[in-house]
Amino acid sequence: MHSTPKKTTDLVIATGNHLLVQLKRNQPSLYESMLEHTRCHPFVAEHHSDEIGNRNRIENRTVHLWHLPRGVGTEPWHEHLRSLIRVHRRTERFDTRRKQWQASEEHACYLCDLILPAARFNQVIRGHWRVENRTH
């Protein structure tokens, strides 16, 4: 029986679409393989963006991009993956009750079957979350 990620990847590629997925720890071999890639290879592109949002929020985003050679993954379906994207978000929110700024930071990694500029990946990933947030 094929795994769900393999079936999903095969379906996306077979229908002529493209794949952009968040890399999570629930696939430990792929996660570790990609983490090792970031340690051993310098990123090929970097993009910074700042956004002053609604509700007293400031977000700084840094996107790092690595191109993935064939065979970098651990499973045959990983052959489709061409880009590894890491997004570092630093968000500051003004707490009106405490009258002070509260900062938080997080990293998220994504995999894609395309090679795009880091700025474009930033737009696509940010646009995806706008859609997600509107549907809830």
C-alpha angles and dihedrals in degrees: 000000000000120000119249094247091052093048092047092048092047091049093049093049094042091054093051095250131126131245129228113166135167113247110232136178093249087088098052099178093051092042093051092044091054093044089052089050091056091050095049101039131049117237115259098215141017132196130187127199136174126202130186103206137189121278098039097300132143119186128191115192129191118189121197120191132202125184111225121222120217112275096029093119130069101236132054093247089060087075088086093062113101104161138042114199126190119193119196113195124193111186129186120194125186111232103213092193094055094030093227141101119259117203128204133176134199141168128214129182128208136188125212137181090221134070109227134158115277091244091056092050088052090054094046095048093045091048091052092056091049088057092046092050093049093053095055 
